[in-house]
Amino acid sequence: MTLTGIALIIITIAICILVLVLIPTILTVKRTFESVGALSEMVQTELKPTIQELTSVLGELKTVGGGVVEHTADVKRFMSALGETGDNLHTINRSVGLVTNVLSTTSVWATGAKVAGKYVLERYLKKRGGI
């Protein structure tokens, strides 16, 4: 065998070994491309409708949020009116307390005047009767 023949046999064996080593790699790359294709198909069939539903839900949430913002002003007015009502009730309570104190004081003064009047009348009648 000549030197060229031996070189060709070595090159042929090297190419065969290279092909045998590359075949599993090529098969793995092929399976990867198939998986990527399946994933792409799943995204197209399942995720697109989900994304569309999410978009519609977001639109509805924006509508609800707008409604909440509109009613926030009503709630603020209600709370303000409620606070004013509480202040007015406090003022009425103080006024009733003052009137109660005045009536109580007037009652004491009236009772005192009545007792003093009876005492003065009795003293006057005793003096007149005793003179």
C-alpha positions, 0 to 999 in steps of 0.5 A, spaced: 500 500 500 502 506 498 502 512 502 497 516 499 492 509 500 494 509 507 492 517 507 485 516 504 484 510 508 485 514 515 481 520 512 475 516 510 475 513 517 476 520 520 470 522 516 466 516 518 467 517 525 465 524 524 459 522 521 457 517 527 459 523 532 455 528 528 449 523 527 446 524 534 447 531 534 443 532 528 438 528 531 438 532 537 438 539 533 432 536 529 428 534 535 429 541 538 426 544 532 420 540 532 419 542 539 420 549 537 415 548 532 410 545 537 411 550 542 410 556 536 403 552 535 401 552 542 403 559 543 398 560 536 393 556 539 392 557 546 396 563 548 393 568 543 386 567 545 388 568 552 392 574 551 385 577 547 381 575 553 386 579 558 386 585 553 378 585 554 378 584 561 383 590 562 378 594 558 373 592 563 377 593 569 378 600 566 371 601 565 370 599 572 376 603 575 372 609 571 366 608 575 369 608 582 373 614 580 366 617 579 363 615 585 369 617 589 367 624 589 360 622 591 363 618 597 367 624 599 361 629 599 357 624 603 363 623 608 363 631 608 355 631 610 356 626 615 361 630 618 357 636 618 351 632 621 356 630 627 358 637 628 351 640 628 349 634 633 354 636 637 352 643 637 345 641 639 347 637 644 351 643 647 345 647 647 340 642 650 345 641 656 345 649 657 338 649 656 337 644 661 342 647 666 338 654 665 332 650 667 335 647 673 337 653 675 331 656 674 327 651 678 332 652 684 331 659 684 323 658 683 323 653 689 328 658 693 323 664 691 317 660 693 320 658 700 322 665 701 315 668 699 312 663 704 317 665 710 316 672 709 308 671 708 308 667 715 313 672 718 308 678 716 302 674 718 305 672 725 307 680 726 300 682 724 296 677 728 301 678 734 300 685 734 
